[in-house]
Amino acid sequence: MLIHNSFCKIIATIGPASQTPDMLEKLLLAGVSVFRLNFSHGTEEEMTARVNAIRALEKKYGVCLGILCDLQGPKLRVGTFKNGAITLQEGQQFTLDMNPEPGDETRVSLPHPEIFKAMHPGLELLLNDGLIRLRIDEHTNSTAITTVTVGGILSDHKGVNVPGVKLPISALTAKDKEDLKLAEKLGADFIGLSFVQQPEDLLELRKLMTSQANIIAKIEKPSAIEHLNEIVSLADAVMVARGDLGVEVSTEMVPVLQRRIVDECRKAGKPVIIATQMLESMINNITPTRAEASDVATAVYDGVDAVMLSGETAAGKHPVEAVKTMHSIIRTVENDERYHRNLLRKDKIANHNAETAITIAAGIAARAVQTANIIVNFTDSGKTTLKTAKFRPGVPILSLTPKIVTARHMALVWGVTSVVVKDLESFDDISAEASRVALESGLVKKEQQIVVTAGIPFGRSGETNLLYIIKA
């Protein structure tokens, strides 16, 4: 059984630099718990091969791995140019229109009528990740005359952001709906929904889904912040996607919003992921910058469930080294006594139901009993494990479940190692199985104590009402 000895999980994006079975195995051994497939790139054959290789590694190492299929979403882009690119000068006029013909130094196609409908004089458009800025002077439903306020090189299909405007578009495009079918066919554990603007986006996706995959809401639009509580409530997990979010809000607001989102997710007991540019320089360099190391460490100190690598593992020169570096930063932080001191939530232990009270008590018991250094949950749906992790008990959580779907969902959750076991029918079965798996995992030694939570009657979801301590 392969155990990653860290509480915070690592998600790695798979791409040309990392898609071979050999490279996937190296990434797993370096510390990856969840593999991300970016549906903005890649063919069905490539996606299928990647999933098959990941599932083969599961069997080889006796570990439950998560697969995240990330839908592209309604990425807004300009059209093409006659020569592939142009240079815009500050102060010049530039036209955006619905004409599909290749553009030049005076105009380019913007094939998104919803943007024209949302325009007003003075509105600022950000192009190429905010490096180029245009101010709307006048417009119709198909043409806009703009002034370049920040110039630069603009090439084919560069992205367009409209900060501060809620666009009348769905988070799901026709391509996304087809990709969703493929993701579910491949057995995805998580579906990433890009550019969430409102709760209805999540409800639309949920209606289309036919599998038990968890939905990850990607927060990258300011409008999502306005509905943050509802979005967190409806999603199974949340990703702070700092790329587009950093384009649409001021740079200094990104860390503020990141911490707000993390706090909201932790309060709700929903897994939260920090993504984008975490070790960006390692796409080309063998070591990260000090600022990047600090960025990863800050997320870990905040108690996030997972940190994610994108281009670093998808297309970078050093994918394995990026994972090893991230894992090393995580472990260094988690070995700091201030990490555990600050991690324990200061929620009032009152007004909880019996199941939540049991999970809180499990953490207290594990910290209070001298030789108890693990909590074992028996869970059907994973809810007990999520509640245990919510309160960050400071010790590893071993989640035992009869369902492989549940086990793979737990691959994203803070501090959890998940194992598929048979259905249990008695106290003796629970004690024996908890002891056996805990010893096999290497998380405990013989005669050490284990804090166990379960529910009676057995096999009923959401009925955790039992806590006891046994010896391995």
Steps between C-alpha positions, in 0.01 A plus 500: 500500500644834391466778760586865435608633838343843472165648598474741205448319169668567163311519171707469182379599153580241233623612159766429238778513760340248734253273321709184457435215747859524622473873572161461668654240730784735589252778580298265721808391694609864535177587682201544266156396631275641225573521127341782298402461135457840336224465239615822332767282338531139390308241300262230620770240431752690712253544788407132492864391505575728795207370703590138428857561611387668823261215585780250434716686754217477754509123478879478502543708814175426684404866517178690416575784257274782393454603136388859437357577156511877460248643251623792290200726551407807293847637433457830317754566225568733207525353151807477276728749325622501139860478617436313827557802725496880517645768724256743660620847602367694797246759390412347164148404400424131453175336391344176622226345286316181411661473155681162489762623250862508631587827670774761458637805685155667487255221595448141608207263538340459842252213440309545827171691466448479876800731552355762263167484686676568831709795371467862597721803432797507735500121558850354501582174321810303597672292232783247520473447878467872563820602321296702246212730595232658286244767602160487330417834334187404308332178395208322335387138540775388261771767496701692758741787448764505772806694611813308595594601855778241540664374181702196406511198272163333435499166320244244382234375743620692806257512791262784585386591851221741590564588866210604715236381253280193542466363149176328391667170418488149642807350662440200272566524127401241238857370515477468879184292474671257263812494719281428803367188329856383435612580855216296648565218254862492618389486864610847615492552876482879476358735237652850499253772396681804364393864518221449752305825534192398700342204683287416196816396313553216746137397488516483120802270512343280769190446283715384208710256700426128507789390722593542867795727421553794734471854361788742556393863459786707361491854637653726234230764447427790738128430462557163670620682812162671524336156528784326686294351783247345263767371263695337784178343627412351160849384400675188630833686497635841397808607305651846535604544134725801533582541130185657361401626845826695508415659166150610596581642844795712609814302579501600866148362543590145394654393836215667687238312298702179523492510879130590501418201277716266709333616821153451353583148379657397828200632691271296275721190512551501121840410350682803361781510242748778422607509135695695237865614493592327825841392369478670162874557458556123519351468151853590390714499815603214726421700817218744584532859610490577873173685445344188342613283791345752737177498297466123532590514870238769567228282348612206715506713817144607415396134512393452138422147386712507185740705292514459124768498232396600147759577233774383735402136447299524177763662280797586719856376476506364858162346590628250756725757667202740523295240689793408726560868576135560582489192723815614678352844569180341630686265735725777630198713591313205653800425722486852642326504839335831408320322217312271738448772758337728247314228314252399767176678424360721769139411428274489800442137589130550543180471299634202304319176427615168642705401194696825499554474875651154453740621232612795713549270797709262288755775438506598866546136604780442248692800632432417863597133502878476503546213255203572272626651176226406254123524458318223315161578345259241368290682243264419218456838331813675629306755705651384829851534361425847361372610841804355674734681259304825535626542855862420401571255786877518458542125439455286186149380415457149365168483316365146451209459261338220299463736199783572257322820388507634856862395546610691191310812606698498824827527303445877499427542872747632757683232696303205361623163377209299364476122475224282357388229745219248514168577668527450877233350720621515861719679753753218474514549121563872544778450756674234296479693171607832653801336661595303188485791256667745738793263549528425127503871421799553727322789671507316835713236669394197696344586839450865410148630551252590227200731530212343308167650393213301350122483500236260619297357348765414241473594133284808550644825360524796734461297820842539664426479870780289646853586613739263669871436541670171420856368488654404168 
